[in-house]
Each structure stands twice: as C-alpha cells, then as structure tokens.
C-alpha cells in the first residue's frame, strides 16, 4: 500500500464516520443547532465516554479472537 492509497483509505473511512454523524448520529444526538453532548451534564458525558471506551475494548477483544482463529487457519494451511 502506498502512502497515497493509505491516505485515500483514510479519507473514505472518515467519510463513513461523517455519514454516521449525519445519519444515525443525527437521529440519536441532534438537538437542532446543538448536539446532545454539548448540553449533557459533565458527569453524564464522562459516564457515556467511559461506556464507549469499554465498548471499544470489547470490540478489540472480539477482533483479536477472530484474528487468532484466522492466524491458526493460515498456519495450518502453511501460509
């Protein structure tokens, strides 16, 4: 992968993030000209952020499980 290809992938990835903000994110978090997080009490925002961080850790563990299985299959196939 060239730097340009990585940059293009990153652009596409961020585009998907933007689509989520404008789609499901807008449905769940938009309050017209403000976002829900802007008016959330700070303690609520901290709790929400911690829950999201925990979700990221769970997704990382799930990916690691799948990567491990894939690695085992590739090793068994002699790759």
C-alpha positions as CSV (number, residue, x, y, z in Angstrom):
1,X,0.0,0.0,0.0
2,X,1.4,3.4,-1.0
3,X,1.1,6.5,1.2
4,X,-1.5,7.8,-1.4
5,X,-3.5,4.6,-1.1
6,X,-3.4,4.8,2.7
7,X,-4.5,8.5,2.5
8,X,-7.4,7.6,0.2
9,X,-8.5,4.8,2.5
10,X,-8.3,7.2,5.5
11,X,-10.4,9.7,3.6
12,X,-13.0,7.0,2.8
13,X,-13.0,5.9,6.4
14,X,-13.6,9.4,7.7
15,X,-16.3,9.8,5.1
16,X,-18.1,6.8,6.7
17,X,-17.7,8.4,10.1
18,X,-19.3,11.6,8.7
19,X,-22.1,9.6,7.2
20,X,-22.8,8.1,10.7
21,X,-22.9,11.6,12.2
22,X,-25.3,12.8,9.6
23,X,-27.4,9.6,9.7
24,X,-28.0,7.6,12.9
25,X,-26.0,10.1,14.9
26,X,-28.3,12.9,13.9
27,X,-31.3,10.8,14.8
28,X,-30.0,10.0,18.2
29,X,-28.0,13.0,19.2
30,X,-29.0,16.1,17.3
31,X,-31.0,18.8,19.1
32,X,-31.3,21.1,16.1
33,X,-28.4,23.5,16.2
34,X,-26.7,21.7,19.1
35,X,-25.6,18.2,19.8
36,X,-26.7,16.2,22.8
37,X,-23.2,16.1,24.3
38,X,-22.9,19.9,24.3
39,X,-25.7,20.2,26.9
40,X,-25.1,17.0,28.8
41,X,-24.1,17.4,32.4
42,X,-20.3,16.7,32.6
43,X,-20.7,13.6,34.8
44,X,-23.2,12.1,32.3
45,X,-20.8,12.8,29.5
46,X,-18.0,11.2,31.4
47,X,-20.1,8.1,32.1
48,X,-21.1,7.9,28.4
49,X,-17.5,8.3,27.3
50,X,-16.3,5.6,29.6
51,X,-19.0,3.2,28.4
52,X,-17.9,3.9,24.8
53,X,-14.3,3.2,25.7
54,X,-15.4,-0.1,27.3
55,X,-17.3,-0.9,24.1
56,X,-14.1,-0.2,22.1
57,X,-12.2,-2.6,24.3
58,X,-14.8,-5.3,23.8
59,X,-14.7,-4.8,20.0
60,X,-10.9,-5.1,20.2
61,X,-11.2,-8.4,22.1
62,X,-13.7,-9.7,19.5
63,X,-11.4,-8.8,16.7
64,X,-8.4,-10.4,18.5
65,X,-10.4,-13.6,18.8
66,X,-11.2,-13.6,15.1
67,X,-7.6,-12.7,14.2
68,X,-6.3,-15.6,16.3
69,X,-8.6,-18.0,14.6
70,X,-7.6,-16.7,11.1
71,X,-3.9,-16.9,12.1
72,X,-4.5,-20.6,13.1
73,X,-6.1,-21.4,9.8
74,X,-3.3,-19.7,7.9
75,X,-0.7,-21.5,9.9
76,X,-2.4,-24.8,9.3
77,X,-2.6,-24.1,5.6
78,X,1.2,-23.4,5.6
79,X,1.0,-19.7,4.9
